[in-house]
Amino acid sequence: MPEPAPAILIVEDHEETRCLLKNTLSAEGYVVEEAQDLAGARRSIRASKPALIVLDVGLPDGSGVDLCREIRADPALSLTPVVMLSGRGRIDQKGEGFAAGADQYLVKPVKPRELLLWVRALLRRLKLDAVDSELIEAGDLLIDVRSHLLRFQEHTISNLTPKEFDLLVFLVTKRPELFSRQQILSKVWHTVAVPNTVDMHLHHLRGKLPGELALRIQSVPGKGFRYFG
């Protein structure tokens, strides 16, 4: 029996944009749900646990950035891919979206084909993550990829966002190789934009790790970052 089509929630208050995106995704076989504001989005998320969320930043009853933070803080939703949409495209505005946990940030007017490509890529990555039972060992650090848990000495760390986790896994598995911001963006975010996103995520990541472990993520001025330990 074939697997049921993934459900995608579109949270967008502009009706024409919402209908355009819905038609694009529905034509590809996805089950599409709609919400026009944060309240409706929260109801849909509770009721159906969508596989992916397309989330507008500017909504009538608040900011999509705040909802993205809520999603990342919920253990049941923390791995759900979020594609953020916004008419605001400054670097600091994109950085805010990525820092909140967005997997991608698209500036309006959004090309439906581009959104579709990102939806496919993120759902494919989610499927691969779901079957990956790999354990990564680096001395006294153990990373459980399936459960998104870190075990370091007597500590268990479970509060990393998906991007923080992916960033740490990338640096640990490539240790002690040195990577520039642009290389990390290409490998972890699959983009070459908003380089300060790497610095923000590393800052938050280090703040959640025990001191000794945080120090193993080294910054090399003018060169980039590496895990050394």
LINGI-V503589 format. One record per residue. PHI is phi as a letter, one per 40 degrees, with the letter a starting at -180 (none if undefined). Layout:
((PHI) (PHI))
This chain:
((none) (c) (c) (c) (c) (c) (c) (b) (b) (b) (b) (a) (c) (c) (c) (c) (c) (c) (c) (c) (c) (c) (c) (c) (c) (c) (c) (c) (g) (c) (c) (b) (b) (b) (a) (b) (a) (c) (c) (c) (c) (c) (c) (c) (c) (c) (c) (b) (f) (c) (c) (a) (b) (c) (b) (c) (c) (c) (b) (d) (b) (i) (b) (c) (c) (c) (c) (c) (c) (c) (c) (c) (c) (c) (d) (c) (b) (c) (c) (c) (c) (b) (b) (c) (b) (a) (c) (b) (b) (c) (d) (c) (c) (c) (d) (c) (c) (c) (c) (c) (h) (c) (c) (a) (b) (b) (c) (c) (c) (c) (c) (d) (c) (c) (d) (c) (c) (c) (c) (c) (c) (c) (c) (c) (c) (c) (c) (c) (c) (c) (b) (c) (b) (c) (b) (b) (b) (a) (g) (c) (b) (b) (b) (c) (c) (c) (c) (f) (b) (b) (b) (b) (f) (c) (c) (b) (b) (b) (b) (c) (c) (d) (c) (c) (c) (c) (c) (c) (d) (c) (c) (c) (c) (c) (d) (c) (c) (c) (b) (c) (d) (c) (c) (c) (d) (c) (c) (c) (c) (f) (a) (b) (c) (f) (c) (c) (d) (c) (c) (c) (c) (c) (c) (c) (c) (c) (c) (c) (c) (d) (d) (c) (c) (d) (c) (c) (c) (c) (b) (b) (d) (g) (b) (i) (b) (a) (b) (b) (i))
